[in-house]
Amino acid sequence: MKKKMILSLLLMFAAAGSFTACKKDKNKDSDPCARLEFVAKTTADYTKPCGLAISKSGMVAVSTYNGFSGYGLYGPTSVWKSYSDFLAKAQPLIEFSSRGAEAAAFDNDENLYIAETEGTAGIRTYRKVIQGGAVTYQYNSLIQGNGISGGFVNPRGIAFDDNGRMYIANDGRGNLVRVTNPMGAATVQIIASDLGSIKGMAISGKTMYLTSYVDGSVMRCTLKSNGDFSEITGVYKTNHPVDVALTNGALAIATPEDGKVTLIDPDKLPAGNNAYTGCTKELQVGTNVFGMAFTPDGKGLLASHLNGNQVKYFTN
């Protein structure tokens, strides 16, 4: 009897071990495709949202695009102290007027940059300021005209590298522009040309992702240590991509004509004309989905649905 009891106990422990191992196999860390499994959570109302940015502390900026009603029209850009406040429909910290604003970005110090594509054709810059213990934003008076301009035609995507250098996708000229010291005596330099109608941009380390709207491609590119453009190392083909956002293990691509956001594995972008064979997840948003941004923890994704007058929030 005692031997039978011992044998039964051993079998129970073995079964428990097998069960634990199965549970572990289904953990998100062991399933690369699970990183892409975002689902719709909630929405926040906003009139004609387009550019969207989230800072390293979770501040949110959303710009309005009124261009479908006429060229070069102004609309508000609003800033909230957190994406939780934004989703809860709290009052923004500050609101200011932007012209044809199609993209927004925070730098590493949480200064704010707005790409004004129509009429202005430049990057409006706002310095983060603490007044009476509260955060606000002011025009950057260190730059003449409060912005970065010169040679831009429909500037759109904005991103920053680890050294604080700013990169701009100059859509109308098909070139990539680097700006050193963008909040000071900004030095503007073209570092790559003939890239097509590049619109969206994201950077991680020395890797850059660019969307080319007319070519229907998302390009993975490398940067040199000094910030120069190196080469294109991978291409993902899709239908007229506009914006792109990046978090650990997930690259989000907005295709406004399809009305969806597609999540893919950024490390699996194929070289040359090879087909993409990695994981894929599609999120249905609605036509004219434009700006996107991941939350700092990478577990949330905000997407601007211009036609729907709302920003959608997805969680992993």
N, C-alpha and C positions, 0 to 999 in steps of 0.2 A: 504493500500500500504506500509506504513511504517513497519507494522508487517512482511509483506512478505520479505521486504529488510533485516530486522534484522535476520529473519529465514535463508535467503539465505547466509548472512555473517557467521552465526554460522555454517552452513553446510560446507562452504568453509574452515573455520578454522579447523573444525573437520577432513575434508579430508586431509588438509595440515599436521595435526598432525599424521594421519595414515600413510601418505606417508613418513614423517620423520622417524617414527618408523620402517617402512620397510627398509629404507636405512640403518638405524643403525644396523638392524639384519644381514645385509650383510657385515658389517664391519669385517675386519680380526680379530679384537680383540674378536669378539663374535663367530667366527667360528674356532674351533681348527684345523680343516683340512686345513684351508687357510694358516697356517704356513708352510705347506709342499708343497705349490704350486709354486715350482721353475720351471723356463722355461729357455731354452737355449738363451743366449744373444750374446756371441762372443767367439772367440778362439784366442790363442796366440801360435805361432810356437815355439817348443822346441824339440830338438833331444832326443828321448827316456827318457821322464820325468818319474820319479818314486816318490821319496820322495817329499813332499810338505808341507810347513808350512807358516802361517801368524802370525805375532807378534801382540801385543796389539795395536800398533800404525799403523798397516797395512803394515809393511815390509813383503816382500815375499822371501822365499828361495825355490829353485827347484833343486833337484839332478838328475843326469843322471845314469841310470842303463844299463850297457853294458854286463850284464851277459849272455844274450842269444847268444852272440858272442863268449863267452869263460869265464872260471871261473876266478874271481878275477881281472877283468879288471878295469882300472881307467877311470873316466869321470868327466866332470866339475860339480861343484855345484855353482849356481849363486844366488846372493842376490840383490834385488831391494829395493829402499827406500819406495815404495808403490806398491800396486797391480794395481793402475791406471797406473803407469809407466810401469809395467810389461805388462799389456794388450795393452798399446800403443807402445810396442816394443822399449822402451827406453833402453839405455845401462845400464847394471847392475852396482851397486856400486863396486862390487868385484866379482871375480870368482876364485875358487881354485879347486884342484883336489881331488876327493874322490874315494874310492875303493869299488865297490859293494854296493853303497849307496842306501838303500831301504827305508829309513825314515828320516825325519827331524823334528826338533822342536825348538821353541824359549822358553826360560824360562821367568819368570815375569820381568826380567831386560833386556830382548831382547838379551841375549847371545844365541849362536846357537849351536845345537847339531846335529850331523849326525851319523846315525846308519850304520856302514860299516859291511856288513854281511859276505863277502867272503874274506878270507886271513887275514884280520885284526881281525874280530870278536870282535868288540868293538865300543865304542861311541867316535867319534872324537869331541873335544870341542873347540869352538871359542869364544873369549871374545869380546864383543862390545866395540869399542874404538872411541873416538871423537878426530880427528886430524885436526887442522886448521878449526874447526867448521863443519867438515864433518864426517859422520859416516863411519867406516870401521870395519873389523873383523880381529883378529889375533889369531894364535894358543894360547891356554891357557897354558902358560909356568909354571903355578903353579902346574900342574900335570905332572908327569914323562911320557914322551911319548906323551904328548898333548892329552891324552884321558883316558877313563875309560875302563878297560879290566879286564880279569880274570874270567874264568868259563863260558864265553858266547859261545853259539853256535847259529849262525844266529840270533843275537839280532835285534829286529825290532821296534815295537811300543814304543814311548816315550811320556810321559805326566808328568805334574807337578801339585802338589796340592797347596793350598793357602799358605802353609808354605815354599814353594820353594824346597820341596823334589821331587826328580825325580824318576819315575817308568819306568821300562823297561820290555817289553814282550820278554822273552828269548825263542824264538820259538823252537830252537833245543832241549832244555831241558824241555820245557813245564812248566817253572816256572816263577814266578813274582818276579822281583828284585827291591828293593828300594835303592836309593842312597841319602844319606844325605850330604849336602854341595858339590854338584857336580862340582862347579867351584873352590873348594879349596881342602882340604885334604879329598877327597871323601871316604865315608864309604859305602861299598857295602854289602847288606844283602838280602838273599832270604826270602820272607815273605809268599809265597804260592807255592805249587807244584802240579803236576798232573793235570794241566789245559788244556792239549792238545797242539796243535801247535798254540799257541797264537801269533797273529801278530799285529793287530791294537789296539789302546787304546785311550780313551778320559776320562777326569776327570772333574767333576763339584762338588765343595764342597767335601763332603765325599762319593760321588757316582762315581764309575768307570765303564766304559764299555770296554769289551774285546771281540775281535773276535777270535774264534777258527776255524782254516781253515779246518782241517780234520773232526772235529765233526760237522761242518756246523752250528755253533751257535754263537750268540752274547749274551754275559752274562752281566747282570747288577749286580755289586758287591758293597759292602759297605766297607769303610775303617774306622778304629777307629781313635780317636783324635790324637793318637801318630803316625799314619801312618801305623799301622799294618793292615793286611788283616782281614776282619771280615767274610763275607759270601756272597754267590750268592743268589740274591733275585728275579731274573727274567731271562728268556731265550727266545730268538727269533731265530727260525730255518730258515736257508736259505742255499743257495748253495755256499759252500766254500768262506766265507767272508774273506776279507783281511784287508782293512783299515776301520776306523770309525771316524766320526767327529761329533761334538755336538755344537748346539746353542740352544737358548731358545725355547723349544717346538718342536725341530726337531733333530732327530738322523739320520745321513747319513751313509749308509753301502755300501762299494764297493765290488762287486762280479766280479772279472776279467774274469772268464770263461763265465758268462752270458753277460758281456759287459755293465753292468748297475750299476747305483747308486740308491738304494732304500731308501726313506725317510719314517720314521715311528715316532710315538709318543713315546718318551723314557719312559714316565710314565706308559705306557700301556703294558710293557713287562710282560708276564704272568709268574706265578710261576709254577714250576714242568713241566709237559708235556702238560699243557693247551695251546690252540691255541691263537694266537694274534688276538685281535678283534678291534684294533684301526685303525686310518686313515693310508693310504699308498699312496705313490706317487713314480712312477718309472721314472727315467731319463735314456734314452738310450745314452750311450757314445761310446761303442765299446770294443772289446775284449782287455784284459789287461789294464783295468782301475785300477789304484793303489792309489797313495796318494791323499788326499782330505784335504781341510781346508775351514772353513767359514770365511768371512770377519768380522772385529770387531763388526760391527753393526748387524750382523746376516742376512743381506739381500742379501748376495752374497755367492756363493759356487764355489770354484775352484776344478777341478778334473783332474788328470794327465792321459792322454791317451797315454800309451807308444807306442802301435802299430801305432797310428795315428800321432806320433811326434808332439803332440800339447797338450795344457792345455785348457780345456773347462771351460767357465764361465757361471754360471746360476744365475738368480736373482729371488727374491720373490716379 
